[in-house]
């Protein structure tokens, strides 16, 4: 791959269910200096219709925000920006159509991450902002549509959970009209405790020592409690109960501004407070400190790791290879030949942007994991696993593309489902290169691979072997002839001599 110059400016975007945040920074010796921040309340989680689709109004609010963000970062190179969507975009049934328009507005790709990956990024940001001690931390982040819980020590998360409740969704469910009364608040707290109940044992068994609150809701609660003199170094359950009493006395979200709550935060604070009270009650929290860093900072550190070849995705792939007992010698042969074929194919066939090469290498490394389930149609089993496993560092889109490559590496080449491939022709061509690498190593021998040259012309692939090699390897010749039939079915020609 061509040498990549480290970018002087990087940007991270957290497209949350309540607010969109952007941080622009300059890397400095393994850390970064923030040079710009932008935030807008978009409230995607409140913009669903009865079919769980983003409404036109909510989409338009989000696109206007992203267009403004794009004016600030559109000039940055692609690998200097990481934008991720969270729970609202995970839940929206029309997220594919929205994301296409959103990427146009922003000028950069947007990844939708799983709750598990969101939790990892939150912990990465929080842990870099705390003292480097050996405490076992419970980190809680109450977002607009989901709540993440992570137990970890130093920079390593050990337990990660993502719950389907957030300050926006909880407020919509119990305080939609803005009225705050004891009956509604009690019902919201019970609903929150019900969500925490399934993870209570795992969190308690971890033996966490200190609780840390991160991001908007808990930071907003802390600011209010400090302003009222109800908290100092962190806050307690007693402080939360005093805030609860103050909200009940106000009786409506339009009357809680006197507590120092912004008009943007007021409509979603009752739901966020109910979740916080549920967490304290169900998880046995007595005091919670707060962190100024969270997912956005985690994104920046993760992005810097990718830039400096410390990509957590590489470790994830290696861990999966070990977990599923992959034949490392075989996949190394397939990966090496795949990389050779990609280089020979040239950038006109598959863009050499680095990400395509990495995706091909990961697919080669994991193409046999389905054999753990059954050798029969193991490509389908492998694709299922990759679609549904928790894979740190990978977005949902990356997992889908990786799964599709593994699914297509042998037998009939399936057509991708609508909306699953942002660049379907590039993905198909990567699958063709992977298939050829697998065929050339079907014998699984340790002998030196054949000396082969690949040339591509539009939709034709030409393999040139050294004289006499194909005649001496009749089975490979037969496999290539069969492969030509599979390629013909998707509009490509394979020639070899």
C-alpha angles and dihedrals in degrees: 000000000000118000112271119215114220109250116243092214130038133181136203125197125196108195097194132181092253107023139015114225131188128188122189116196146166117232114236123181097323094322132068142233115224112228101171141015131189129183134176131176106235100158097205092170089064092051103076125117126214091279092055092252125137109255121236090248094053092045091050092051090052095046093050089052093048091049089056091047089048092058087063100045108020090103093057118101117260096250091053094065131065118184120178134184121211138193101332092053090043089056102039112104091207096046093121093061092044093049092053091056092040093055090050090052094046098039092225137080119269122213122205107214130203121247088253092055091044089055091050092051092047091052091046090056096043095047092053090054097052134075111277097246131138097250116134102235132206107206119194124188118184106199132178097271107008141031120220125204122191131176115197147141122233106323098338121093114211104178123027128182134171120198125198098238133088141164093270097045092044092048091048091051099048109014104032094136093045095249114138117196136152095257094054094043092051091049091050092050092050090049089051092049090051089057092049094046098080092054097039095095096048092047093046093046090056090072095226115189107195132029120221125192119207140187135011108328099045093039090051091049090049092051092051093048092049092047090052093046092246096118140025119167098024121318141269138217088262090059091050091051091052089052089048090054091049092052091048090050091051090050097196137052090237090064101049096080089094088071090064095262115144121237088244094055098038099080093054101035097088092057092045092050091051090054092048091050090048091052094050092048100042099037097040097242115169100174133013128198120202132231126213090205127067140130099347092054089044089055091052093051091046090049092050089051091055091048091053095044094255092120114166088209089070090057090047091055091047091050091050091050089055095042094053097039096243117189096247095192092055097046090047089057092048092046093050093050091045090054090048092051092047091053091049094046091064132217093284089065097041121003110248095222096136095246093075090053092049092049091051091049093049092048090050090049093051104031093107101045090103089069087079086073101035139327090226107093090345090164088070093048091049092050091050092051093049091049093053108029122102102249114184113222096018124108120219090254092052091050090051093050091047091048091049092052091051091046091052099045095097143017119007115007108235124217112244117249115257112278097010096102121056090190104023096175093052090048091050092051091050088052090052091053091048091050092053092049090051093048093050090055099039090117088062091213129152091230118118112277119252119273100247134167124204124206123181128202114180103295097353126094118197122195118196117195129188113271113281097010097108091046089054092048104048094164093057089048090053091047091052091050089053090046089055088060092051091050092047089059090062096043101266132116125219119199125179136175 
